Amino acid sequence: MADTLDILLIEDDPNVLHACEQALRIENIPATGVSSAETALQQITPDYPGIIVSDIWLPGMSGMDLLHEVQQLDPELPVILMTGHGDVRLAVQAMKEGAHDFLEKPFAPENLIDIVRRALEKRALVLEVRALRRQLNDRNNIESRIIGRSPSMARVRQRVTDLAPTQANVLIEGETGAGKELIARCLHDASPRRSGNFVALNCGGLPESLFESEIFGHESGAFTGAAKRRIGKIEHANGGTLFLDEIENMPIPLQIKLLRVLQERSLERLGSNQAIPVDFRLVAATKENLRTLSDSGRFRADLFYRLSVAKLDLPPLRERREDVALLFENFLLQASATYGRPAPQLSPAKMRQLIAYDWPGNVRELRNVAERCVLGIESDAPPFYDQKHSEGLSLPQAMDTVQRIMILEALRQHKGNLTLASQALQIPKNTLRDKICKLDLSEDVQK
């Protein structure tokens, strides 16, 4: 895709065509002029990076015919029709048939600019959603799964990329809802063990009486109610990855047994004396500080060291507010596909609320709000927004957050082009460069 979206102008009157091109270029909006619809069609493809402005009456194919052809190629490609005073009824009919808007000749340059800008914004959003959908379809792409432009998430992606091909055990630390299981799945899917099972077990969700059987398995008759043999989670993960979430809740006696399995690479089912070889990679996750727990005797230190061969810290959402808008758009898209409903467009005020909120439930809570929005059950005054959750943000932090979001958005819209981004932000290019360095956004600048 081009760095900026283009305007394809179709007008057989050279004077009108020249005037439109000049008006657009004065506003730094790229425009390409042609004199016939036939010529224009040779340039139009699905995902065309721009919009179309066409006269209705043209030699050969008319603007209406062009509209119908474009609708076949890409129904979401905005077409703006120019018409004389007597053709307003025809233009209204064209809008009913899918035209974005129309301009009645003669029109003022500012009217053209206003309509074009709105169409460009719509096209940019459509193309971005399509690109995001393509990323979502590529489930092995870490960039598409671990979403965020913040430096902290860039480090997480790099850490996952570095660790995935290894056999090292990984300890993921992060708050509830931060996405620890997603990181574990990415480690598995990008590893040589991807063809094996990914087996997840929440250590906080099982009563202690069932824990040993669930993780190690049992033989028939091993205890009352054990009617048949059961393969445990560790054995099921043989050749793949075992993910133990909330491992801080694992009872101490079972920590000892797990440590022995990690050392011996074999296990015994309950009710059996036969050692069964197992080959699995362990990824554990915790919302607590395991070192602190081990120092206080509430978690075995030897198991902690075995688990934390490699550590990965997952930041809470409140520490990467610049990722909120992108994550929310992603969740809206997913919810739209799941529920078969259109994704709503959020007002700037609502988006500011989302960014200001502290998100104690982290990414999980953000996803929940996105799904509620798609279902139409989110009120205008969102219940998730509570000022007390945002009072901890100091003025310098707030200013940095707002600047980071605006700069990232400008860089995103202009594909990392520093000159165009500085123009959009209405600040000197050198000033923008200084802010990019200060906010550690260099990776988003076009190389």
C-alpha positions in Angstrom: 0.0 0.0 0.0 1.2 3.5 -0.7 2.4 5.7 2.1 -0.8 7.9 1.7 -4.1 7.2 0.1 -4.7 8.6 -3.4 -7.6 10.3 -5.2 -8.5 9.0 -8.6 -10.1 11.9 -10.4 -12.2 11.2 -13.5 -13.3 14.3 -15.5 -13.4 14.9 -19.3 -13.3 18.7 -18.9 -9.6 19.5 -18.6 -10.3 22.8 -16.8 -12.4 21.2 -14.1 -9.9 18.4 -13.8 -7.0 20.8 -13.4 -8.9 22.9 -10.8 -9.8 19.8 -8.7 -6.2 18.5 -8.8 -4.8 21.9 -7.7 -7.3 22.2 -4.9 -6.3 18.8 -3.6 -2.6 19.3 -3.9 -2.7 22.6 -2.1 -4.0 20.5 0.9 -1.2 17.9 0.3 -3.7 15.3 -0.9 -2.3 13.2 -3.7 -4.5 13.1 -6.8 -4.3 11.3 -10.2 -6.4 12.7 -13.0 -7.8 10.7 -16.0 -10.4 11.7 -18.6 -12.4 8.5 -18.9 -13.9 5.8 -16.8 -12.3 3.1 -19.0 -8.9 4.4 -18.1 -9.7 4.6 -14.4 -10.9 1.0 -14.3 -7.5 -0.2 -15.4 -6.1 1.2 -12.1 -8.8 0.1 -9.7 -8.4 -3.1 -7.9 -9.8 -4.6 -4.6 -8.0 -2.9 -1.8 -7.3 0.1 -4.0 -5.3 2.5 -1.7 -7.6 5.5 -2.2 -11.0 6.8 -3.3 -12.7 7.8 -6.6 -14.1 11.2 -7.6 -15.9 11.0 -10.9 -18.2 13.1 -13.1 -21.4 11.4 -13.9 -21.5 12.3 -17.6 -18.4 11.0 -19.4 -17.6 9.9 -23.0 -18.1 6.2 -23.2 -18.8 4.6 -19.8 -20.7 6.9 -17.5 -20.0 7.7 -13.9 -23.0 5.5 -12.9 -21.7 2.6 -14.9 -18.3 3.1 -13.3 -20.0 3.0 -9.9 -21.6 -0.3 -10.7 -18.3 -1.8 -11.9 -16.5 -0.6 -8.7 -19.3 -2.1 -6.6 -18.5 -5.5 -8.1 -14.7 -5.0 -7.5 -14.9 -3.6 -4.0 -18.3 -2.5 -2.4 -16.4 -0.6 0.3 -14.4 1.6 -2.1 -15.9 5.2 -1.8 -17.1 6.7 -5.0 -17.9 10.4 -5.1 -19.9 11.6 -8.1 -19.8 15.1 -9.5 -23.0 16.3 -11.2 -24.7 19.4 -12.8 -27.7 21.1 -11.2 -30.2 19.2 -13.3 -28.8 15.8 -12.3 -29.2 16.0 -8.5 -32.0 13.4 -8.7 -29.7 11.0 -10.5 -27.0 11.6 -7.9 -29.4 10.8 -5.1 -30.2 7.6 -6.8 -26.5 6.8 -7.1 -26.1 7.2 -3.4 -29.0 4.8 -2.9 -27.0 2.4 -5.1 -23.8 2.7 -3.0 -22.1 6.0 -3.9 -20.4 7.7 -0.9 -21.5 11.2 -1.7 -22.0 13.7 -4.6 -20.9 17.2 -5.5 -23.1 19.6 -7.4 -21.3 21.7 -9.9 -20.1 24.4 -9.5 -18.7 23.6 -6.1 -16.3 25.5 -3.8 -12.8 23.8 -3.3 -13.4 23.6 0.4 -16.5 21.4 -0.2 -14.4 19.1 -2.3 -11.7 18.9 0.3 -14.3 18.2 3.1 -16.0 15.4 1.3 -12.7 13.9 0.2 -11.2 13.9 3.7 -14.2 12.1 5.1 -14.1 9.5 2.4 -10.3 9.0 2.9 -10.8 8.4 6.6 -13.4 5.8 5.9 -11.2 4.1 3.3 -8.2 4.1 5.6 -10.3 2.4 8.3 -11.6 -0.2 5.9 -8.1 -1.0 4.7 -6.7 -1.2 8.2 -9.5 -3.6 9.3 -8.8 -5.8 6.3 -5.1 -5.8 7.1 -5.9 -6.7 10.7 -8.3 -9.5 9.5 -5.5 -11.0 7.4 -3.2 -10.9 10.4 -5.8 -12.6 12.5 -6.0 -15.4 9.9 -2.3 -16.0 10.2 -2.3 -17.7 13.6 1.4 -18.4 13.5 2.3 -14.7 13.2 3.4 -13.5 16.7 2.9 -9.9 15.5 -0.8 -10.6 14.9 -1.3 -12.4 18.2 0.7 -10.3 20.7 -0.8 -6.9 19.8 0.6 -3.6 20.9 2.9 -0.8 19.7 4.3 0.0 23.2 8.0 -0.6 23.8 7.1 -3.1 26.6 5.1 -5.3 24.2 7.7 -5.1 21.5 10.1 -6.5 24.2 7.6 -9.2 25.0 7.3 -10.2 21.3 11.1 -10.3 21.0 11.4 -12.4 24.1 8.8 -14.9 22.8 10.6 -15.1 19.5 13.9 -15.7 21.2 12.6 -18.3 23.7 10.1 -20.3 21.5 12.7 -22.4 19.6 14.5 -23.5 22.8 13.6 -26.2 25.3 13.9 -23.9 28.3 11.2 -23.8 30.9 9.5 -20.4 31.0 7.9 -18.6 34.0 5.4 -15.9 32.9 4.6 -13.3 35.6 1.7 -10.9 35.2 -1.6 -9.8 36.7 -4.9 -11.6 36.2 -6.2 -11.0 32.7 -3.0 -9.7 31.2 -2.8 -12.5 28.7 -0.4 -15.1 30.2 -2.1 -18.1 28.5 -1.8 -16.3 25.1 1.9 -15.9 25.6 2.2 -19.6 26.6 0.3 -20.6 23.4 2.6 -18.4 21.3 5.7 -20.1 22.8 4.2 -23.5 22.0 3.0 -22.6 18.4 6.4 -21.1 17.5 8.4 -24.0 18.9 9.5 -27.3 17.5 6.9 -28.9 19.7 4.0 -27.2 17.9 2.8 -30.6 16.5 2.4 -31.9 20.0 -0.4 -31.1 22.5 -0.7 -27.8 24.3 -2.1 -28.8 27.7 -3.3 -26.1 30.1 -4.2 -26.6 33.7 -5.2 -23.9 36.2 -3.7 -24.8 39.5 -6.1 -22.5 41.4 -9.2 -24.1 39.9 -8.9 -27.6 41.4 -9.5 -29.0 44.9 -6.4 -30.5 46.4 -8.0 -33.9 46.6 -8.3 -34.1 42.8 -5.1 -32.3 42.0 -2.7 -35.3 42.0 -5.0 -37.4 39.8 -5.5 -34.6 37.4 -1.8 -33.9 36.8 -0.2 -37.3 37.2 -3.2 -39.6 36.2 -4.3 -42.8 37.9 -4.8 -46.5 37.4 -8.2 -48.3 37.6 -9.0 -48.9 41.3 -6.3 -46.5 42.6 -8.9 -44.9 44.9 -12.7 -45.0 45.5 -14.4 -43.9 42.3 -11.4 -44.6 40.0 -13.3 -46.9 37.7 -10.8 -46.8 34.8 -7.4 -45.6 34.0 -6.9 -41.9 33.5 -4.1 -40.2 31.6 -2.9 -37.1 33.5 -2.1 -33.7 32.1 1.7 -34.3 32.2 1.4 -37.5 30.2 -1.0 -35.9 27.8 1.5 -33.1 27.1 4.2 -35.7 26.1 5.9 -34.3 23.0 4.3 -30.9 23.5 3.9 -28.2 26.1 2.4 -28.2 29.6 1.0 -24.9 30.8 0.4 -24.5 34.6 -1.4 -21.3 35.3 -1.6 -19.8 38.8 1.2 -22.2 39.9 1.5 -20.4 43.2 -1.6 -22.3 44.3 -0.1 -25.7 43.8 0.0 -27.6 47.1 3.5 -28.0 48.5 3.4 -31.9 48.5 2.6 -31.8 44.7 5.4 -29.2 44.1 7.8 -31.9 45.4 6.4 -34.5 43.0 6.4 -32.1 40.1 10.0 -31.2 40.8 10.9 -34.9 40.7 9.2 -35.3 37.4 11.1 -32.4 36.0 14.4 -33.9 37.2 13.8 -37.5 36.3 11.6 -36.9 33.2 9.4 -39.7 34.2 6.2 -40.1 36.3 4.1 -42.8 38.1 0.4 -42.7 37.8 -1.5 -43.0 41.1 -1.9 -46.7 42.0 1.1 -47.8 39.8 4.8 -48.4 40.4 5.7 -48.2 36.7 7.8 -45.3 35.6 6.5 -43.7 32.4 9.0 -41.6 30.4 7.7 -38.1 29.6 9.2 -35.4 27.3 7.4 -32.1 27.6 8.2 -28.4 27.9 6.9 -26.6 31.0 5.5 -23.1 30.9 4.3 -21.8 34.2 2.4 -18.6 35.0 1.8 -16.7 38.2 0.2 -13.4 39.4 2.4 -13.5 42.5 6.1 -12.9 43.0 7.3 -16.5 43.4 10.7 -15.4 44.7 9.0 -13.7 47.6 6.8 -16.7 48.2 9.8 -19.0 48.2 11.7 -16.8 50.6 8.7 -17.0 53.0 8.5 -20.8 52.6 5.1 -20.7 50.8 6.7 -22.0 47.6 9.6 -24.4 47.2 12.7 -22.5 46.2 14.2 -25.5 44.3 11.0 -25.6 42.1 11.1 -21.9 41.6 14.6 -22.1 40.2 13.7 -25.0 38.0 10.7 -23.1 36.6 12.4 -19.7 36.1 15.2 -20.8 33.8 13.7 -18.0 31.6 11.4 -15.4 32.9 8.9 -13.2 31.0 7.2 -10.3 32.6 3.9 -9.3 31.1 3.0 -5.6 31.8 -0.5 -4.6 33.0 -2.7 -2.7 30.5 -2.5 0.5 32.6 1.3 0.6 32.0 0.8 0.5 28.2 -2.2 2.8 27.6 -1.0 3.5 24.0 -2.0 -0.1 23.2 -5.6 0.3 24.4 -7.1 1.7 21.1 -5.4 -0.9 18.9 -6.4 -3.8 21.2 -10.0 -2.5 21.4 -10.3 -2.2 17.6 -9.0 -5.8 17.4 -11.5 -7.1 19.9 -14.3 -5.3 18.2 -13.4 -7.0 14.9 -13.3 -10.4 16.6 -16.6 -9.9 18.4 -18.2 -8.6 15.1 -17.1 -11.8 13.4 -18.3 -14.0 16.3 -21.7 -12.4 16.8 -22.4 -11.5 13.2 -23.0 -7.8 14.0 -21.2 -4.7 12.7 -18.5 -3.2 14.8 -19.6 0.2 16.1 -17.4 3.3 15.7 -16.4 4.8 19.0 -16.5 8.6 19.5 -13.2 10.3 20.4 -14.7 11.0 23.9 -15.4 7.3 24.5 -11.9 6.3 23.3 -10.4 8.8 25.7 -12.4 7.1 28.5 -11.0 3.8 27.5 -7.5 5.1 27.5 -7.9 6.9 30.9 -9.3 3.9 32.7 -6.9 1.8 34.7 -8.3 -1.7 33.6 -7.9 -3.7 36.8 -9.0 -6.7 34.8 -6.5 -5.9 32.1 -6.9 -7.3 28.5 -9.6 -9.7 29.6 -11.7 -6.8 30.8 -11.1 -4.8 27.7 -12.2 -7.7 25.5 -15.4 -8.0 27.6 -16.2 -4.3 27.0 -15.6 -4.7 23.3 -18.0 -7.6 23.1 -20.6 -5.6 25.0 -20.2 -2.7 22.6 -20.8 -5.0 19.6 -23.8 -6.5 21.2 -25.2 -3.0 21.9 -25.5 -3.5 25.6 -22.8 -0.9 26.6 -24.4 2.3 27.9 -23.3 5.8 26.9 -21.9 6.3 30.4 -19.9 3.0 30.7 -20.1 1.3 34.0 -16.5 0.2 33.6 -15.4 3.8 33.8 -14.7 5.0 37.3 -12.7 8.1 38.0 -11.0 6.6 41.0 -9.2 4.1 38.8 -7.5 7.0 36.9 -6.5 9.2 39.8 -3.1 7.7 40.1 -2.0 9.1 36.7 0.1 12.2 37.2 0.0 15.2 34.9 3.4 14.4 33.3 2.3 10.8 32.8 -1.0 11.9 31.3 0.8 14.3 28.9 3.3 11.6 27.9 0.5 9.1 27.3 -1.5 11.6 25.2 1.6 12.6 23.1 2.5 8.9 22.6 -1.0 8.0 21.4 -1.2 11.0 19.0 2.3 10.4 17.6 1.7 6.7 17.1 -1.6 7.4 15.4 0.0 9.9 13.0 2.8 7.5 12.2 0.3 4.7 11.7 -1.8 6.8 9.3 1.2 7.9 7.3 3.0 4.5 7.4 5.9 5.8 9.5 6.6 8.8 7.2 8.1 11.5 9.5 7.5 14.4 7.2 3.8 13.7 6.7 3.3 12.8 10.4 4.8 16.1 11.5 2.5 18.0 9.1 -0.5 16.1 10.5 0.5 16.9 14.1 1.3 20.6 13.1 4.7 20.5 14.7 8.2 20.9 13.2 9.8 17.7 12.0 12.8 18.1 14.4 10.4 18.5 17.3 8.6 15.3 16.3 11.9 13.5 16.0 12.9 14.6 19.6 9.6 13.4 21.0 10.0 10.1 19.2 13.4 9.6 20.8 12.1 10.6 24.2 9.1 8.3 24.0 11.1 5.4 22.6 9.0 5.2 19.4 11.9 4.9 16.9 10.7 1.5 15.6 7.5 3.1 14.3 9.4 5.5 12.0 9.8 4.6 8.3 13.3 3.3 7.6 
